[in-house]
Amino acid sequence: MRFQSIGFTFVMLPYLRKIYKKKDLRPVLTRYLENFNTHPVMASYAYGALARMEKDDVASQTFKRSEWTITKVFMMSSLASIGDRLFWDTLRPLAFIVALLSAVLLHMDLFKYSHRVNLGLTEAMAAAAIYLLVYNVPAFIIRWKGLSLGYKSDSDDCYGLLAFDWNKTIRLLKLAGFICTLAVVACTLAGQFLYLNLDVEFLLLASVLLFFIMFSFLADKINVPVVYVYIITTVLFSAAVLIL
């Protein structure tokens, strides 16, 4: 009912015990158990910023609940917006496509004319490890840096959020994902040419893929929702499968 408030309180509890020492924590915990919901990785910025406010207010004995609440609400909305675009929309798909590309490259044997259909256990485990590394290494770095920057910064630089150019980072990661996607397609086409499997099914599926790429660019130019691209591609792909 309160989204992530229990987890938020659990994270902050050791620090609250440290700065309040033997004082009654029930009023403080009641405040922390109020509504809290943001991106789980980016939440470390909020932890740092609110921990610093608690320390300064306890030291000066001038705690203002309204300022603390305003800061929390600001951090929740800002971090959710950045985190959703960076992790859910960009980094997680990028990690998947990098892992897929790794599996394709490990599976390809350019020096033999025999095609192995099944992916080996070692190749699958390597791809899974690459997926976890590509996603979790940046996530852990941002967790640590966010906690540090949020604690050291103030409202003038948005509690450390201005230390990074998030929009540029997201654009670069999306470009990397697009390049990796093209690499996967190129490797697949190279395998088809290598093993001389240029049958009608391959040509038809390749034409559907090329149409999808071209229509995606066109839809972006004329501001057509991408969901229509997916629907049209699914219909064409299903028709191609039925015909074959």
C-alpha positions in Angstrom: 0.0 0.0 0.0 2.9 2.3 0.7 5.0 1.0 -2.3 8.7 0.8 -1.2 8.3 2.6 2.2 9.2 -0.5 4.3 12.4 -1.1 2.2 13.2 2.6 2.4 12.9 2.5 6.2 14.9 -0.7 6.5 17.7 0.9 4.5 17.8 4.1 6.6 17.2 2.5 10.0 20.9 1.8 10.9 21.8 5.5 10.1 18.8 6.8 12.0 19.8 4.8 15.1 23.3 6.2 14.8 22.3 9.9 14.7 19.4 9.8 17.1 21.2 7.4 19.5 18.9 6.6 22.4 16.0 8.8 21.4 12.6 7.4 20.6 12.5 6.6 16.9 8.8 5.9 16.6 7.9 9.4 15.3 10.9 9.3 12.8 10.0 5.8 11.6 6.4 6.9 11.1 7.6 9.7 8.8 9.8 7.3 6.8 6.9 4.7 6.5 4.9 7.2 4.5 4.5 6.8 0.8 7.8 6.2 -1.0 8.1 4.9 -4.6 10.9 5.5 -7.1 13.4 3.5 -9.2 15.2 0.9 -7.0 18.7 1.6 -8.4 18.4 5.4 -8.5 16.9 5.4 -5.0 20.4 5.6 -3.6 20.5 9.4 -4.4 17.4 9.8 -2.2 19.0 7.8 0.6 22.1 10.1 0.6 20.2 13.3 0.3 17.7 12.5 3.0 20.4 11.1 5.3 22.3 14.4 5.0 19.1 16.4 5.8 18.5 14.2 8.9 22.1 14.8 10.1 22.0 18.6 9.6 18.6 19.0 11.1 19.4 16.9 14.2 22.7 18.8 14.7 21.0 22.2 14.4 17.7 21.1 16.0 15.7 23.0 13.4 14.0 20.1 11.6 11.2 21.2 9.2 9.0 18.3 8.1 7.7 20.2 5.1 11.2 20.7 3.6 12.0 17.1 4.2 8.8 15.9 2.5 9.3 18.3 -0.5 12.8 17.0 -1.0 11.6 13.4 -0.8 8.8 14.0 -3.3 11.2 15.8 -5.7 13.8 13.0 -5.5 11.1 10.3 -6.0 9.7 11.8 -9.2 13.1 12.8 -10.7 14.8 9.5 -9.9 11.9 7.5 -11.3 11.9 9.3 -14.6 15.7 8.9 -15.1 15.8 5.4 -13.8 13.0 4.1 -16.0 14.5 5.5 -19.1 18.0 4.5 -18.3 17.5 1.0 -16.8 14.2 -0.4 -18.0 14.1 1.2 -21.4 17.8 1.2 -22.3 20.3 -0.7 -20.2 18.2 -3.9 -19.7 17.5 -4.4 -23.5 21.2 -3.5 -24.2 22.4 -6.2 -21.8 20.1 -8.7 -23.5 21.3 -7.8 -27.0 25.0 -7.8 -26.0 24.5 -11.3 -24.4 22.7 -12.5 -27.6 25.5 -11.2 -29.7 28.0 -12.9 -27.5 26.1 -16.2 -27.9 25.9 -15.8 -31.6 29.7 -15.1 -31.9 30.6 -18.0 -29.7 28.2 -20.3 -31.6 29.5 -19.4 -35.0 32.3 -21.5 -36.5 33.6 -19.7 -39.5 36.3 -22.3 -40.2 34.1 -25.3 -40.6 31.3 -26.0 -42.9 29.2 -27.9 -40.3 26.4 -25.9 -38.5 25.8 -26.7 -34.9 22.1 -26.3 -34.1 22.1 -26.4 -30.3 23.8 -23.8 -28.2 26.5 -25.4 -25.9 26.3 -25.2 -22.1 29.5 -23.1 -22.0 28.3 -20.7 -24.6 24.9 -20.3 -22.8 26.6 -19.7 -19.4 29.0 -17.2 -20.9 26.1 -15.3 -22.5 24.2 -15.3 -19.2 27.3 -14.0 -17.3 27.7 -11.3 -19.9 24.1 -10.2 -19.4 24.5 -10.0 -15.7 27.7 -8.1 -15.9 26.5 -5.6 -18.5 23.4 -4.7 -16.4 24.7 -5.1 -12.8 28.1 -3.4 -13.0 26.6 0.0 -14.0 23.8 -0.5 -11.5 26.2 -1.1 -8.6 28.3 1.9 -9.6 25.3 4.2 -9.7 24.1 2.8 -6.4 27.4 3.7 -4.7 28.0 7.0 -6.5 24.4 8.0 -6.0 24.6 7.5 -2.2 27.9 9.4 -2.1 26.8 12.3 -4.3 23.3 12.6 -2.7 25.0 12.9 0.7 27.6 15.4 -0.3 25.5 17.6 -2.6 22.6 20.0 -1.9 19.6 21.4 -3.7 21.7 23.7 -5.9 23.0 20.8 -8.0 19.9 18.6 -7.5 21.5 16.4 -4.9 24.1 15.1 -7.2 21.9 14.5 -10.2 23.6 17.2 -12.3 27.0 15.4 -12.0 26.0 13.2 -15.0 24.5 14.0 -18.4 21.7 11.4 -18.2 20.2 12.2 -21.6 23.5 11.9 -23.4 24.2 8.6 -21.6 20.9 7.2 -22.6 21.4 8.2 -26.2 24.8 6.6 -26.4 23.5 3.4 -24.8 20.6 3.3 -27.3 23.1 3.8 -30.1 25.2 0.9 -28.8 22.2 -1.3 -28.6 21.3 -0.5 -32.2 24.8 -1.3 -33.4 24.7 -4.6 -31.5 21.3 -5.4 -33.0 22.8 -4.8 -36.5 25.7 -7.0 -35.6 23.4 -9.9 -34.6 21.5 -9.6 -37.9 24.8 -9.4 -39.8 26.1 -12.5 -38.1 22.9 -14.4 -38.8 23.0 -13.4 -42.5 26.7 -14.3 -42.6 25.8 -17.8 -41.3 23.1 -18.2 -43.9 25.5 -17.2 -46.7 28.3 -19.4 -45.3 26.2 -22.5 -45.2 24.5 -21.7 -48.5 21.0 -21.9 -46.9 19.4 -19.2 -49.2 16.0 -20.8 -49.5 12.6 -19.2 -50.0 12.0 -19.2 -46.2 15.2 -17.3 -45.5 14.5 -14.7 -48.2 11.0 -14.1 -47.0 12.0 -13.7 -43.4 14.8 -11.4 -44.4 12.4 -9.2 -46.3 10.1 -9.0 -43.3 13.1 -8.0 -41.1 14.2 -5.3 -43.6 10.7 -4.0 -43.8 10.5 -3.8 -40.0 13.8 -1.7 -39.9 12.7 0.6 -42.7 9.2 1.1 -41.3 10.7 1.8 -37.8 12.7 4.7 -39.2 9.7 5.9 -41.2 7.4 5.7 -38.1 9.9 7.7 -36.1 10.1 10.4 -38.7 6.3 10.8 -39.0 5.7 10.4 -35.2 3.7 7.1 -35.6 3.5 5.1 -32.3 6.0 2.2 -32.4 3.2 -0.2 -31.2 1.7 0.0 -34.7 5.1 -1.1 -36.2 5.0 -4.1 -33.9 1.5 -5.0 -34.8 2.1 -4.7 -38.6 5.4 -6.7 -38.3 3.6 -9.5 -36.3 0.8 -9.7 -38.9 3.3 -9.9 -41.8 5.5 -12.5 -39.9 2.5 -14.6 -39.1 1.3 -14.5 -42.7 4.8 -15.5 -43.9 4.8 -18.5 -41.5 1.4 -19.6 -42.6 2.4 -19.3 -46.3 5.5 -21.4 -45.7 
